[in-house]
Structures are given as structure tokens and as C-alpha cells.
């Protein structure tokens, strides 16, 4: 079999530094603005692209490790064939996303609805053409049963909002958007949602080193976040010397450890 060789045409610059920070889809809550920086030899290839509202970015999941024939997607409670999902764990780690194009500035594409990690290699760029690329009546396979039900509503108590605002101000992390994106898929524990029982009827979602405690209102399909706390133990916060530990010490001094 002839070897296939692909090379990046550019690289993504986004606010997401780790895989866990990026939303599952660009149009999901937590989507972001960013840029695609192309290599100099592709200057002329960008001509006429600015007239399109959206573009397809074909990229390489450069941080995916190996592939699996069956995976557990965020919207499923059972494993699915990888070719029936958008999982990064594929035989060839190729991904695609339909980003909104704001403008073309030289070799830089300014985009929105971005769901890619900073530094992701872009393999190709194609215009999104509605009459050819959009089929609203197309079947959604195993997703139809999940999508037929509305997403869970996520609400926040005032005390939780105060802590989320502090975290955003002190660290730049939009933890509220991350919590909303994870909980909108439901309160059940899942491989992509680190949710555990809290022991008092509530549940706790882990997002990076933070914890969001919430209760479930089944009849309204609503989840209410009532507490944000540090995921570190007290001794880890006191003894830790990394910048992240200093942030958590300041958090606990202001809001307490509970």
C-alpha cells in the first residue's frame, strides 16, 4: 500500500491549552474565538475565502493516543463503533469542525465557534457551502433518541456565582461555561463527565482542579449548582508551592474550604 503523507498548512491558536478544556463541539456552550495561522507558502491559497461565513477546518488530533474500534461518546450510555462517532481515537486521527469565519488578515484567519486545542495542526481548509453541506432532514442514527430530549437546564445559586466570578477574575478560567457544557448533557456519571455521588443526595462534578456540587430536579430536567469548591485537600493546598496552590489558598481564605 502506498504511503500517504500529509503536512500542516497552519496551526490553531485558541484559549484551550488542554484537551479537557475544549468543548465537544464548537457551537456548544464554551465555544470560543481564536485564529488559524497559515504557513507563508499558502498566502495565495487564501484568496476569495473571506466571502464565506463558515469554513471547514480539517485537522489532526495530535494529542490523541492510539485508536479504539468502540468508544463511549458523551451522549451515549453504551459504547459505539468509532466510525459512528466524532471521537478523536481513530485509525487516522483526522477531525473536522465548521468554524465561523470573521475575517482574513494576511495569513491569519480569525474564527469563532472554535473547539480546538491551542497548537492543533490544520491539514486543510474548505468553504462551508449550505446547499451542499447542510441536510436538516438527515437521520442522526443512534443520536436521534438522545437529541429528541431537550438538554438539561443548568442553574446556579448566588453563592456559586460569586465563587465562579472570583475564579474567572483571578485565573481567567470560564469555569461556569465548562460546568454548563458538562451538566447540560445530564447528571449521570460518565467517562467524559467526572460526576460522583456526594453522599447527601447531591452530586459533584469535577472540572480540572475545581468541584461543582449540584442537585437534580428531575421533573423540570434542571440541575442546580449550589457550591463551588477546591478539588485539593487542605494539606495539599497548605504545602503546595506551585502557582495553582497559591490560587487555591486565596480561594479558601476568601470562601472557606466547604
VEXFIPA-458122 format. One record per residue (C-alpha): y negated, x negated, z. Coordinates in steps of 0.02 Angstrom, whole numbers, plus 32768, in hexadecimal, padded with zeros to 4 digits. Last residue first. Example, Ala and Ser with C-alpha at 12.3 -4.5 7.8 and 13.67 -1.06 7.14 Angstrom:
<recs>
- y/x/z
- 8035/7D54/8165
- 80E1/7D99/8186
</recs>
This chain:
<recs>
- y/x/z
- 7B58/833D/8A3A
- 7B1B/8289/8A3E
- 7A65/82AB/8A65
- 79DC/82DE/89ED
- 795A/8253/89F6
- 79BB/81C7/8A48
- 7A55/81F9/89E4
- 79F8/81EC/893F
- 79A6/8146/896E
- 7A51/80FE/8999
- 7A95/8145/88F5
- 7A0E/80EC/8891
- 7A2C/8049/88EF
- 7AE7/8059/88CA
- 7AC3/8068/8810
- 7A5D/7FC7/8817
- 7AF8/7F69/8853
- 7B02/7F26/8905
- 7B7D/7FA0/8951
- 7B9B/7F99/8A0D
- 7B3E/8036/8A43
- 7B6A/809D/89A9
- 7C21/806A/89AE
- 7C29/808E/8A69
- 7BE4/813D/8A4E
- 7C62/8166/89C7
- 7C20/8170/8916
- 7C1F/8210/88B0
- 7B6E/8238/88E4
- 7B3F/82EE/88F8
- 7AFF/8386/889A
- 7B13/842F/88EC
- 7B0B/84E8/88C2
- 7B46/84EE/880E
- 7B6A/85A3/87E0
- 7BED/85C9/875C
- 7BE3/866F/8700
- 7C65/86D3/86A1
- 7C13/876C/86EE
- 7CB5/87B0/8734
- 7CF6/8702/875B
- 7C68/86C3/87C8
- 7CA4/8612/87E8
- 7C54/859C/8865
- 7C0C/84F0/8845
- 7C01/8440/888E
- 7BBA/83BD/8818
- 7BEC/8309/8839
- 7B99/8269/87FB
- 7BE1/81BD/87CD
- 7C06/81ED/8718
- 7C0D/82AA/8715
- 7C8D/82EE/8792
- 7C9A/83AB/87A1
- 7CC1/83F6/884B
- 7D0F/849E/8870
- 7CEB/8524/88F2
- 7D66/858F/8954
- 7D56/8521/89EE
- 7DD0/8496/89BF
- 7D61/8445/893B
- 7DDB/8461/88AC
- 7DCA/83DC/8826
- 7D74/83D0/877D
- 7D6A/8334/8711
- 7D4D/838A/866A
- 7D9A/8335/85D3
- 7E4B/8333/8619
- 7E34/83E4/865A
- 7E1C/843E/86FE
- 7DE9/84F3/86E1
- 7D33/8528/86FD
- 7D08/8553/8648
- 7CC7/8507/85A8
- 7C12/8524/85E0
- 7C3D/84B4/8674
- 7C3F/8411/8611
- 7BA2/842F/85AA
- 7B42/8474/863F
- 7B6F/83DE/86AB
- 7B38/8363/8625
- 7A97/83C1/8606
- 7A71/83BF/86C1
- 7A9A/8306/86CE
- 7A0E/82D5/8658
- 7A18/821E/868E
- 7970/81C3/868C
- 799C/8171/8732
- 7911/819B/87AC
- 78C3/8231/8756
- 7965/827D/8718
- 79B8/8263/87C1
- 7924/82B2/881C
- 7925/8348/87A7
- 79DF/8360/87C4
- 79C3/835B/8880
- 793E/83E1/887A
- 79A6/844B/8803
- 7A39/8445/887C
- 79CD/8481/890C
- 7987/850E/88A0
- 7A37/8550/8877
- 7A70/8531/87C5
- 7ABA/85A7/8743
- 7B3E/858B/86BC
- 7B76/8617/8649
- 7C27/8606/8609
- 7C37/8603/854C
- 7C58/86A8/84F8
- 7D09/86D5/84CA
- 7D3F/86DC/8414
- 7D27/8620/840D
- 7DC5/8601/8472
- 7E35/8675/840D
- 7DEB/8636/8369
- 7E04/857F/8398
- 7EBD/8581/8369
- 7E8D/8594/82B1
- 7DD4/85A5/8292
- 7DDC/8618/81FA
- 7D52/860A/8178
- 7CD4/8698/8174
- 7C3C/8628/8194
- 7C68/85B0/8105
- 7BE0/852A/8103
- 7BF5/8487/80A3
- 7BDD/84B7/7FEC
- 7B52/8539/7FF6
- 7B06/84E2/808E
- 7AFD/8431/8046
- 7AFE/83AB/80CD
- 7ACB/8309/807A
- 7B44/8276/8089
- 7B3B/81D7/80F0
- 7BC5/8155/80FB
- 7C1C/80DC/8171
- 7BAB/80E8/8209
- 7BDA/806F/8295
- 7BBA/80B5/8345
- 7B3E/8047/83A2
- 7B03/80CD/841B
- 7B85/8155/8430
- 7B82/81E8/83B9
- 7B5D/82A0/83DA
- 7AB6/82B2/8381
- 7A66/835B/8369
- 79CB/8301/8328
- 79AB/8277/82AB
- 792B/81F3/827B
- 7973/818C/81EC
- 7937/80D8/81EB
- 793A/8067/8152
- 7889/8095/8121
- 785C/812B/818A
- 78C5/81C0/8155
- 789C/8260/81B1
- 78DC/82E8/8225
- 7990/82EE/81E9
- 79FE/8365/824B
- 7AAA/8319/8268
- 7B4C/8360/8222
- 7BD1/82F4/8274
- 7C68/8298/8233
- 7CED/8228/827E
- 7D64/81A5/823B
- 7DDB/814B/82B1
- 7E69/8139/8234
- 7F0D/816D/8287
- 7EA3/81DB/82FA
- 7E72/81D7/83B2
- 7DBD/820D/8398
- 7DF0/82C5/83AD
- 7DA4/8342/8333
- 7E40/83AF/8336
- 7EC5/83F9/82C4
- 7EF0/834C/827F
- 7F14/8315/8332
- 7F9E/8396/8345
- 7F75/83FD/83DF
- 7F9C/83EB/8499
- 7F88/8481/850A
- 7EFB/84CB/8571
- 7E82/84BF/84E0
- 7DC6/84BB/84D1
- 7DAF/8406/8508
- 7E37/83C7/8492
- 7EE1/838A/84D6
- 7F2C/8313/8456
- 7FC8/8308/83EA
- 7FF2/827F/836B
- 7F95/81FF/83D5
- 7F28/8170/8399
- 7EF5/80C7/83DC
- 7E5E/809F/8446
- 7DBE/80F6/8411
- 7D21/808E/842A
- 7CFC/806F/8372
- 7D0A/8126/8344
- 7CCF/80FE/8294
- 7C4B/8168/823E
- 7C2D/81E6/81B5
- 7B81/8230/81D1
- 7B67/82D1/8172
- 7AB1/82FA/8157
- 7A42/838C/8183
- 7997/83CC/814F
- 799A/8376/80A4
- 78FE/833F/8047
- 78FA/8293/8099
- 7996/825A/803C
- 793A/8242/7F96
- 7946/8182/7F9D
- 79B6/8144/8029
- 7A26/80DD/7FB6
- 7990/8072/7F88
- 7986/8028/8037
- 7A42/800D/8047
- 7A40/7F4E/803D
- 79D4/7F45/80DA
- 7A57/7F8B/8151
- 7A37/803A/818F
- 79F7/806D/823B
- 7A2C/811C/826B
- 79B9/8167/82EB
- 79BA/81D2/8387
- 7999/827F/83C9
- 7A12/82D6/843C
- 7A96/835A/8453
- 7AAE/8383/850C
- 7ADD/8437/84F2
- 7B4F/8440/8459
- 7B05/842C/83AC
- 7B3C/8376/839F
- 7BF0/839D/83D0
- 7C55/8358/8461
- 7BB7/831E/84B9
- 7BA2/8262/84D8
- 7B9D/821F/858A
- 7C59/8206/859C
- 7C5C/818F/8509
- 7BDF/8119/855B
- 7B30/80DF/852D
- 7AEE/8186/84EF
- 7A32/817F/84D0
- 7A4F/8162/8415
- 7A3E/80D8/8394
- 7AC2/80EB/830D
- 7AF2/805C/8299
- 7AEA/803B/81DF
- 7B49/8030/813B
- 7BE5/7FFE/8198
- 7C74/7FAE/8137
- 7D15/7FFD/80F9
- 7DAE/7FA4/80B4
- 7E4A/7FFC/8077
- 7EE7/7F92/8064
- 7F55/7FBE/7FD0
- 8000/8000/8000
</recs>
